[in-house]
């Protein structure tokens, strides 16, 4: 085991431990007093931790992609094509998203605006499109193996 893999294992277990602490606080930390529905006290902290993990993951993925482009410039075209395809998927998802404000009874929050609804719709449709692509790729791979 190399020194880098030991460090990465330590970081992985540390992140897992912190996530378990936040999950424990979320599920067993009590409820907000006076709420109509059961609302855990540490919902905001749990969501902020999840957002931080997503940002770290996206940052590391981008850094490694840039590093890969610098180290292997011959493979740059394949990476650029992949990023272009991902950009097209995001544009298609954005075109499919709807920004019509929802009629929600009892909700007076600030997130029922066209910009937030368009962002949420883009993320949902993007997830659906990527999931469909993954399932199609798996089916194609398995079916092509049958006919070889």
N, C-alpha and C positions, 0 to 999 in steps of 0.2 A: 504494500500500500504506500503510495507516494505521500509526500508531505502535503501537497495540494489537496488530495482526496481526503486526508485526515482533517484538514481545515474545513473543507466543504461539508464533511459529515458532522462536524461540531456545529457549524452554522445551521445545517438542516435540523439537527436535534434541538438547537436553541430556538429556532423559529417554531418548531412543532410544540415545544414546551410553552412558549408565549401564547400560541394559538389555543392550546388546551386551557391555559389560565383564563383567557378571554371567554372561551366557550363555557367554562365553569361559572364564571361571573354572570354570563348571559342567562344560563339556564337555572342557576341556583342562587343568584344574587338578590333576589327579592323583586317586588313589583312596585311600580309607581302608585302612590296613594292617590285615590280620588279619580282614577281613570275609569271610564265605562267598561273598557275591555282590558284583559290581562296584558300589561305592558311591562316587560323587564326593565329594570333600572339601567342596565349597562348596554342597552341597544346601540346608542351612539358610539360608545367606545369600541364595541365589537365591529360595527360597520366601518369606523375609521381605521381599525387595524386591517380589515379586509381590503380597504382602498389602498392603504400603504403597501400591502403585499402585491396588489395588482400593479401599482406604480413601479415598485422595485423590479418586478418580473418584466414589465415592458421596457424599463431602462436597461436591464441586463441583456434582454434580447436584442435591443437596438445596438448596444455597445458591441456585443459579439458579432452582429451582422457587419458593422463598420470595420471591426478588427479583421473579420474574414475577407472583406473586400480589399483591405490594405495588404494582407498577407498573400492572398490569391487573386491578383487582378485579372487573370485569365478567366476565372469563373464569375466575374462581375456581371456579365451580361445575363447569366441565369438568375442571379439575385435581383437584378433590375427588372427582369421580366416577372419574377414572382411578386415583387412589390407592386408592379403595374397591375397585375391580375387582382391583387388584394385591393388596390385602389378602385378598380372597376367594380368589384363586389360591393365596396362601401358606397360608391355612387349609385349603383342599382338599388341598394337598400335605402339610401336617402330618397331616391325618387319614389319608392314604394311607401315611405312613411307618410302618415297623416298628421296634420297639425291642428285639427279641429278641437277646440276646448271641450272637455268632457263635462257632462252634467252630473256632478257628484253631490248627492244630498249630504249635507253636514260637513263638507270640506271647504274651508276658507283659506287654504294654504296658497303659497306663491308659486307652486310648481305646475299649476294647470294653465300654462301659457304656451303659445305655439312653439317657441324655441325649445323648451324642455320636452314637449310632446314629440317634436320632430326628432330630437336627439334620442329619446327613448325608443321611438319607432325604428330609427336607423339601426340602433343596437339590436333590437329584437329581430328585425328582418335580416340583418347581417348574420346573426347567430343561426337563424333558420336556413339561410342560404349556405353557410359553411357546413352546417350539419348535413344538409342534403348532398353537398359535394362529397363529404366524407363517406356517407353511406353509399353513394354511387360509386366512388372509387373502390370501396371494399367489395361491393357486388361485382364490379368489373374485374377486379383482381381474382376473386374466387372463381368466377365463371370462366375467365380466360384460362385458368389452370385446368379446369375440367376438359377443355377442348384441345389441350396440348398433347 
